[in-house]
Amino acid sequence: MENYNTSNIDNVLLLKGDDIINLFKNREQDILDLVKLTYKIHGRGDSTLPHSSFLRFPDKNKERIIALPAYLGGEINTAGIKWIASFPGNLARGMERASAILIINSTETGRPQAIMEGSVISAKRTAASAALAAHFLRDQQSLVTVGLIGCGLINFETVRFLLKVRPEIETLFLYDVSLEKSDQFKRKCQQLSQNRELVILDNPDDVLKHSSVIALATTASQPHIVDISACQSDSIILHTSLRDLSPEIILSVDNIVDDIDHVCRAQTSIHLAEQKTGNRDFIRCPLSDILNGVAAPRQNNSQIAVFSPFGLGVLDLALGQLAYQLADETNLGTRLTSFFPVSWLQRENE
C-alpha cells in the first residue's frame, strides 16, 4: 500500500543520486525481489503503462530524451514518470551517458511525493531485470561463464546482479570496441569479486563462443551482429540494448520480452523483425508469463534464447517507491516544505 503521511502532505522529498546509491547499498536481493514482483503484477494486468514518448533532435541520430509515465498496482500501488536522457556523446566529455529524474506521485491525491535522481534507479532496474531473466531462463542448469559485450555502467550493474543470483559464476569474458573501457571495466568488476576470472577478448565472436549467457549493452542504433553461429546451442542472450541483433537472428531464436507491445516499437531488433514478417508470432512470451507459471522457462534447451527488455516504467516506479520508503525510515534526503501554493481562495492581493 502507498506510503501516505498526512503530516507531509505539502512536502516533497528530494533525493540526489548519491542518496539513492546509499539507500540501495547491499540491497541487491531486495531489488531483485521487487523487480520480480513488479513483473508479476504487470503480467496480471494490474498496471497502466502508456507508450514511452521519445524526444529526438533533428541534427542528432543517437541522442534522445524519453518520458515513461506509469501506474503500478498490487502490493506496491504507485504512480509517476521517468524523464531520462541518453546522450552517448557525453562519454567523450567524461560524463555519464544517461541522466534522469523520477517523480513519484500519490495515488490518493495525485500530488508528487518525491523527486529523485533517476539514472541510478534506471541502471539497477535494467540490470536486475536482465539478471532475473538469465536466472529463470537458465532454470536448473548451472551458469559458469558469462560474456559481456559493451563495457559500461549497465553491464557492470548486470554483473553485480548476476553474481547475486548465480554465485557459481567462475569466468567473465569482456569485449568493448575501446580497450581502455575494457580495462576500466575489468578493474571495476574486481571490486565486486576477487574470486572470478576476468578475461578481455579482442573479438565479440569469441565472447559468443565461450559464454553460456551473453549480455549486450552497447550504444548501437542499428543491428551490427548478423551471425551468432559461434554461440553455444543452449546459450542465453540478454539483449539489453535492443538494437544489436539483426532481424534474421531474432527470427531464428526463442524470443522472450518484457512487454510485447512496448518492445515492438522504436526500431528495436524485435520491431524490425515484426516489420519483416508482418506479425509477432516469433515472440514466445513475456518474462512475466514465466514468472507467473504460465509459460515454461525454455522452449527447449537446444535453442538459443534471447531476452529483449524494452525497459518498463513500472520498474522505475517500484524502485523509486522503495527508495522513498527507505529514505523516510532513515530520514535521508531533503524535504521541500510548503512545496505547493496556498489555495487560491486564501490568496490576498494576488
JOKA-V364311 format. One record per pair of residues at least 4 apart in sequence whose C-alpha atoms are under 8 Angstrom apart, sorted by the first residue. I is the first residue (numbers start at 1). J is the second residue. D is the distance in Angstrom with one decimal. If there is no record, write none. Layout:
BEGIN
I_J_D, I_J_D
END
This chain:
BEGIN
1_74_8.0, 1_75_5.7, 1_76_5.7, 1_77_5.7, 2_76_6.6, 2_77_5.6, 2_78_6.4, 2_106_7.4, 2_107_7.4, 3_325_7.0, 4_106_7.4, 5_9_6.6, 8_12_7.7, 10_337_6.4, 10_338_5.1, 10_339_5.9, 10_340_6.0, 11_113_7.1, 11_335_6.2, 11_336_5.4, 11_337_4.5, 11_338_5.6, 11_339_5.6, 11_340_7.7, 12_112_6.7, 12_113_4.9, 12_114_5.1, 12_115_7.1, 12_335_5.8, 12_336_5.1, 12_337_6.8, 12_339_6.5, 13_113_6.2, 13_114_4.5, 13_115_6.2, 13_116_7.9, 13_324_7.8, 13_333_6.6, 13_334_5.8, 13_335_4.7, 13_336_6.1, 14_114_5.9, 14_115_5.1, 14_116_5.7, 14_333_5.7, 14_334_5.0, 14_335_6.2, 14_336_6.9, 15_19_5.8, 15_20_6.8, 15_114_7.5, 15_115_6.4, 15_116_4.5, 15_117_6.4, 15_332_7.9, 15_333_5.0, 15_334_6.7, 16_20_6.6, 16_116_5.9, 16_117_5.3, 16_333_7.3, 17_21_6.4, 17_116_7.4, 17_117_5.0, 17_118_7.4, 17_119_7.7, 17_120_6.6, 18_22_6.2, 19_23_6.2, 19_332_7.2, 19_333_6.7, 20_24_6.1, 20_117_7.7, 20_120_7.0, 20_121_7.5, 20_323_6.6, 21_25_6.0, 21_120_7.1, 23_323_6.5, 23_326_6.7, 23_327_7.1, 24_28_7.5, 24_323_7.5, 27_31_6.3, 28_32_6.1, 28_161_6.5, 28_164_7.2, 29_33_6.1, 29_164_7.3, 30_34_6.1, 31_35_6.1, 31_125_7.6, 31_128_7.1, 31_319_7.1, 32_36_6.2, 32_128_5.7, 32_129_7.6, 32_132_7.0, 32_161_7.9, 33_37_6.2, 34_38_6.0, 34_318_7.0, 34_319_7.4, 35_39_6.3, 35_125_7.0, 35_128_7.0, 35_129_6.5, 35_315_6.3, 35_318_7.5, 35_319_8.0, 36_40_6.3, 36_129_7.9, 36_132_7.4, 36_291_7.4, 37_41_6.2, 38_42_6.1, 38_72_7.7, 38_314_7.0, 38_315_6.4, 38_318_6.9, 39_43_5.9, 39_258_8.0, 39_287_7.5, 39_288_5.2, 39_291_7.7, 39_315_7.9, 40_44_6.3, 40_288_5.3, 40_289_7.9, 40_291_6.5, 40_292_6.1, 41_45_6.6, 41_46_5.7, 41_47_7.2, 41_72_7.6, 41_73_7.1, 41_74_6.1, 42_46_5.6, 42_47_5.5, 42_72_7.3, 42_288_7.5, 42_314_7.9, 43_288_5.1, 43_289_6.7, 43_292_7.7, 46_72_6.6, 46_73_5.3, 46_74_6.5, 47_70_7.5, 47_71_5.4, 47_72_4.5, 47_73_5.6, 47_314_7.8, 48_70_5.7, 48_71_4.9, 48_72_6.6, 49_69_6.8, 49_70_4.8, 49_71_6.5, 49_312_7.9, 49_313_7.2, 49_314_7.4, 50_68_7.6, 50_69_6.5, 50_70_6.7, 51_68_7.3, 51_262_6.6, 52_66_6.5, 52_67_5.6, 52_68_4.9, 52_69_7.2, 53_66_5.5, 53_67_5.1, 53_68_6.9, 54_64_6.6, 54_65_6.0, 54_66_4.6, 54_67_6.7, 55_64_5.6, 55_65_5.1, 55_66_6.0, 56_60_7.6, 56_63_6.7, 56_64_4.9, 56_65_6.7, 57_61_7.5, 57_63_7.1, 57_64_7.0, 62_86_7.9, 62_87_7.0, 62_88_7.0, 62_221_6.7, 63_85_7.6, 63_86_5.7, 63_87_4.7, 63_88_6.7, 64_85_5.8, 64_86_5.5, 64_87_6.7, 65_83_6.9, 65_84_5.5, 65_85_4.1, 65_86_6.2, 66_82_7.9, 66_83_5.7, 66_84_5.3, 66_85_6.3, 67_81_6.9, 67_82_5.7, 67_83_4.6, 67_84_6.6, 68_81_5.4, 68_82_5.0, 68_83_6.5, 68_312_7.7, 68_313_5.3, 69_79_7.8, 69_80_5.8, 69_81_4.1, 69_82_6.4, 69_313_6.3, 70_79_5.8, 70_80_5.8, 70_81_6.2, 70_313_5.6, 70_314_5.7, 70_317_7.6, 71_77_7.5, 71_78_5.9, 71_79_4.3, 71_80_6.7, 71_314_6.5, 71_317_7.9, 72_76_6.7, 72_77_5.4, 72_78_5.4, 72_79_6.3, 72_314_5.8, 72_317_7.5, 72_318_7.6, 73_77_4.1, 73_78_6.5, 76_318_6.8, 76_321_7.8, 77_107_7.2, 78_104_7.2, 78_105_6.8, 78_106_6.7, 78_107_6.0, 78_317_6.8, 78_318_7.4, 78_321_7.1, 79_104_6.0, 79_105_5.3, 79_106_6.8, 79_107_6.3, 79_317_6.7, 80_102_7.4, 80_103_5.4, 80_104_4.6, 80_105_5.1, 80_112_7.9, 80_317_6.6, 81_102_5.9, 81_103_5.5, 81_104_6.9, 81_313_7.2, 81_317_7.6, 82_100_6.9, 82_101_5.9, 82_102_4.5, 82_103_6.5, 82_118_7.1, 82_313_6.9, 82_316_7.3, 83_100_5.5, 83_101_5.4, 83_102_6.5, 83_118_8.0, 84_98_6.9, 84_99_5.8, 84_100_4.1, 84_101_6.5, 84_118_7.4, 84_119_7.4, 85_98_5.5, 85_99_5.3, 85_100_6.1, 86_97_5.7, 86_98_4.6, 86_99_6.9, 87_97_5.2, 87_98_6.3, 88_97_5.0, 88_98_7.8, 88_219_7.0, 89_93_7.1, 89_97_7.1, 90_94_6.5, 90_95_5.0, 90_96_6.1, 90_97_5.3, 91_95_5.2, 91_96_5.9, 91_97_5.8, 98_119_6.4, 99_117_8.0, 99_118_7.0, 99_119_5.3, 100_117_5.9, 100_118_4.4, 100_119_4.9, 101_115_7.0, 101_116_5.8, 101_117_4.8, 101_118_4.5, 101_119_7.3, 102_115_5.9, 102_116_5.2, 102_117_6.2, 102_118_5.0, 102_316_7.8, 102_317_7.9, 102_320_7.3, 103_112_6.6, 103_113_7.6, 103_114_5.8, 103_115_4.7, 103_116_6.5, 104_112_5.6, 104_113_5.7, 104_114_5.2, 104_115_6.6, 104_317_6.9, 104_320_7.0, 104_321_7.1, 105_110_5.6, 105_111_5.4, 105_112_4.1, 105_113_5.4, 105_114_7.2, 106_110_4.8, 106_111_5.5, 106_112_6.1, 106_113_6.2, 114_324_7.0, 116_320_7.8, 117_121_7.9, 118_122_6.0, 118_316_8.0, 119_123_6.1, 120_124_6.2, 121_125_6.0, 121_316_6.3, 121_319_6.5, 121_320_7.0, 122_126_6.1, 122_316_6.1, 123_127_6.1, 123_153_7.3, 123_154_5.7, 123_157_6.9, 124_128_5.9, 124_154_7.8, 124_157_6.3, 124_158_8.0, 125_129_5.9, 125_315_6.2, 125_316_6.6, 125_319_7.3, 126_130_6.4, 126_154_7.3, 126_158_7.9, 126_240_7.7, 126_311_6.8, 127_131_6.1, 127_154_6.2, 127_155_7.1, 127_157_5.5, 127_158_4.3, 127_159_7.9, 127_161_6.7, 128_132_5.9, 128_157_7.8, 128_158_6.6, 128_161_5.7, 128_162_7.9, 129_133_6.2, 130_134_6.2, 130_158_6.8, 130_238_6.2, 130_240_7.2, 130_307_7.8, 130_309_7.9, 131_135_6.1, 131_158_6.2, 131_161_5.8, 131_162_5.0, 131_165_7.1, 132_136_6.3, 132_162_7.9, 132_165_7.5, 133_137_5.9, 133_238_7.9, 133_287_7.1, 133_307_7.1, 134_138_5.8, 134_162_7.9, 134_213_7.2, 134_236_7.0, 134_238_7.3, 135_139_6.3, 135_162_7.9, 135_165_6.5, 135_166_7.1, 136_290_7.9, 136_291_8.0, 136_297_6.2, 137_236_7.5, 137_297_5.0, 137_298_6.1, 137_305_7.9, 138_142_7.3, 138_143_7.4, 138_236_7.6, 138_297_7.6, 139_297_6.6, 142_168_7.2, 143_166_6.7, 143_168_6.4, 143_169_5.7, 143_212_6.8, 143_213_7.7, 144_168_6.0, 144_169_4.2, 144_170_5.1, 144_171_6.5, 144_212_7.4, 145_169_6.0, 145_170_6.2, 145_171_5.0, 145_172_6.0, 145_173_7.6, 145_210_7.2, 145_211_5.0, 145_212_5.6, 145_213_6.9, 146_169_7.4, 146_171_6.4, 146_172_5.0, 146_173_6.2, 146_211_5.0, 146_212_6.0, 146_213_4.9, 146_214_5.8, 146_215_7.7, 147_172_5.7, 147_173_4.5, 147_174_6.0, 147_175_8.0, 147_207_5.4, 147_208_7.0, 147_210_7.5, 147_211_5.2, 147_212_7.6, 147_213_6.2, 147_214_4.5, 147_215_6.2, 148_155_6.8, 148_172_7.3, 148_173_6.1, 148_174_5.0, 148_175_6.3, 148_207_7.3, 148_214_5.7, 148_215_4.9, 148_216_6.3, 148_217_7.8, 149_174_6.3, 149_175_4.9, 149_176_5.9, 149_204_6.9, 149_207_7.6, 149_214_7.4, 149_215_6.2, 149_216_5.0, 149_217_6.3, 149_218_7.1, 150_155_6.9, 150_174_7.8, 150_175_6.2, 150_176_4.9, 150_177_7.7, 150_216_6.3, 150_217_5.1, 150_218_4.9, 151_155_6.2, 151_156_7.1, 151_174_7.3, 151_175_6.9, 151_176_5.7, 151_181_6.1, 151_182_5.8, 151_185_5.8, 151_217_7.6, 151_218_7.9, 152_156_6.2, 152_181_7.5, 152_185_7.1, 152_217_7.5, 152_218_7.9, 153_157_6.2, 154_158_6.1, 154_217_6.5, 155_159_6.1, 155_215_7.0, 155_216_7.7, 155_217_6.0, 156_160_6.5, 156_185_7.2, 156_188_7.8, 156_189_7.0, 157_161_6.4, 158_162_6.0, 158_215_7.9, 159_163_6.1, 159_189_7.7, 160_164_6.6, 160_192_6.9, 161_165_6.4, 162_166_5.7, 162_167_7.7, 163_167_5.0, 163_168_7.8, 163_169_6.7, 169_196_7.4, 170_195_7.6, 170_196_5.0, 170_197_6.3, 171_196_5.5, 171_197_4.6, 171_198_5.9, 171_199_7.5, 172_196_7.2, 172_197_6.2, 172_198_4.9, 172_199_6.2, 173_198_6.1, 173_199_4.9, 173_200_5.9, 173_201_6.7, 173_207_6.0, 173_210_7.7, 173_211_7.3, 174_182_6.6, 174_186_7.8, 174_198_7.3, 174_199_6.0, 174_200_4.7, 174_201_5.9, 174_207_7.1, 175_179_8.0, 175_182_6.3, 175_200_6.0, 175_201_5.5, 175_202_6.4, 175_203_6.9, 175_204_6.2, 175_207_7.2, 176_181_6.8, 176_182_5.8, 176_202_7.9, 178_182_6.5, 179_183_6.2, 180_184_6.3, 181_185_6.0, 182_186_6.1, 182_200_6.8, 183_187_6.4, 183_200_7.8, 184_188_6.3, 185_189_6.1, 186_190_6.3, 186_198_6.6, 186_200_7.9, 187_191_6.8, 188_192_7.1, 189_193_6.6, 190_194_5.4, 201_206_6.9, 201_207_7.0, 202_206_7.9, 203_207_7.0, 204_208_6.5, 205_209_6.2, 205_228_7.7, 205_230_6.3, 206_210_6.2, 206_230_7.6, 207_211_6.0, 207_214_7.5, 208_214_6.7, 208_228_7.1, 208_230_5.8, 208_231_4.8, 208_232_7.5, 209_230_4.9, 209_231_4.9, 209_232_6.3, 210_231_7.6, 210_232_7.7, 211_231_7.6, 211_232_7.4, 211_235_7.3, 212_232_6.7, 212_234_7.3, 212_235_4.7, 212_236_6.4, 213_235_5.7, 213_236_4.7, 213_237_5.8, 213_238_7.4, 214_235_7.6, 214_236_6.3, 214_237_4.8, 214_238_6.0, 215_237_6.0, 215_238_4.6, 215_239_6.4, 215_240_7.0, 216_237_7.3, 216_238_6.0, 216_239_5.2, 216_240_5.7, 216_241_6.2, 216_244_7.5, 217_239_7.2, 217_240_5.5, 217_241_4.8, 218_241_5.7, 218_244_7.7, 219_241_6.9, 220_224_7.6, 220_241_7.4, 220_243_6.2, 220_244_6.2, 221_243_5.9, 221_244_7.7, 222_243_5.2, 222_244_6.3, 222_267_8.0, 222_268_7.9, 222_269_7.9, 223_243_5.3, 223_244_4.3, 223_245_5.0, 223_246_5.1, 223_269_7.0, 224_244_5.5, 224_245_6.4, 224_246_7.0, 225_244_5.8, 225_245_5.0, 225_246_6.1, 226_245_6.4, 226_246_5.3, 226_248_7.6, 226_249_6.7, 227_249_7.2, 228_249_7.5, 231_235_6.5, 231_304_8.0, 232_304_7.7, 233_301_7.7, 233_302_5.2, 233_303_5.7, 233_304_5.8, 234_301_5.3, 234_302_4.9, 234_303_5.4, 234_304_5.1, 234_305_7.4, 235_303_7.6, 235_304_5.2, 235_305_6.5, 236_304_5.9, 236_305_4.8, 236_306_5.8, 236_307_7.6, 237_304_7.6, 237_305_6.2, 237_306_4.7, 237_307_6.3, 238_306_6.0, 238_307_5.0, 238_308_6.6, 239_243_7.9, 239_244_7.4, 239_306_6.5, 239_307_5.7, 239_308_4.9, 239_309_7.1, 240_307_7.7, 240_308_6.0, 240_309_6.0, 240_310_7.7, 242_268_5.4, 242_269_6.0, 242_270_7.7, 242_308_6.0, 242_309_7.2, 242_310_7.1, 243_267_7.6, 243_268_5.0, 243_269_5.0, 244_269_7.0, 245_249_6.3, 245_250_6.9, 245_269_6.0, 246_250_6.6, 246_269_6.2, 247_251_6.2, 247_269_5.6, 247_270_6.8, 247_272_5.8, 247_273_4.5, 247_276_7.6, 248_252_6.5, 248_273_7.2, 249_253_6.6, 250_255_7.2, 250_269_7.1, 250_270_6.7, 250_273_6.7, 250_282_8.0, 250_306_7.8, 251_273_6.7, 251_282_6.1, 253_303_6.5, 253_304_5.5, 253_305_5.8, 253_306_6.7, 254_282_7.7, 254_283_7.3, 254_284_6.6, 254_298_7.9, 254_299_6.9, 254_303_6.7, 254_304_6.2, 254_305_4.6, 254_306_6.1, 255_282_6.8, 255_283_4.9, 255_284_5.6, 255_285_7.2, 255_305_6.0, 255_306_5.1, 255_307_6.2, 255_308_7.5, 256_283_6.2, 256_284_5.9, 256_285_5.3, 256_286_5.4, 256_287_6.1, 256_305_7.4, 256_306_6.1, 256_307_4.8, 256_308_6.4, 257_263_7.2, 257_283_7.5, 257_285_6.6, 257_286_4.7, 257_287_6.0, 257_307_5.4, 257_308_4.8, 257_309_5.3, 257_310_7.6, 258_263_7.6, 258_286_5.0, 258_287_5.5, 258_288_7.1, 258_307_7.9, 258_308_6.9, 258_309_4.9, 258_310_6.6, 258_311_7.4, 258_312_7.6, 259_263_6.1, 259_286_5.7, 259_287_8.0, 259_309_7.4, 259_310_7.2, 259_312_7.9, 260_264_6.4, 260_283_7.6, 260_285_7.8, 260_286_6.6, 261_265_7.6, 262_310_6.5, 263_268_7.0, 263_270_6.7, 263_271_6.9, 263_308_7.5, 263_309_6.9, 263_310_5.0, 264_268_6.9, 264_270_5.8, 264_271_4.2, 264_274_7.2, 265_271_5.5, 266_271_7.1, 267_271_5.3, 267_272_5.9, 268_272_6.2, 269_273_6.2, 270_274_6.3, 270_308_7.7, 271_275_6.3, 272_276_6.2, 273_277_6.2, 274_278_5.4, 274_279_5.3, 274_280_5.7, 275_279_7.5, 285_289_6.5, 285_290_7.9, 285_295_7.3, 286_290_7.4, 287_291_6.4, 288_292_5.9, 289_293_6.0, 289_294_4.8, 289_295_5.3, 290_294_5.8, 290_295_4.7, 290_296_5.9, 290_297_5.8, 298_305_7.6, 299_303_7.7, 311_315_7.8, 312_316_7.3, 313_317_6.4, 314_318_6.1, 315_319_6.3, 316_320_5.9, 317_321_5.9, 318_322_6.3, 319_323_6.2, 320_324_6.1, 321_325_6.2, 322_326_6.1, 323_327_6.0, 324_328_6.2, 325_329_6.2, 326_330_6.2, 327_331_5.5, 327_332_4.7, 327_333_6.5, 328_332_6.7, 342_346_6.5, 342_347_6.9, 343_347_6.7
END
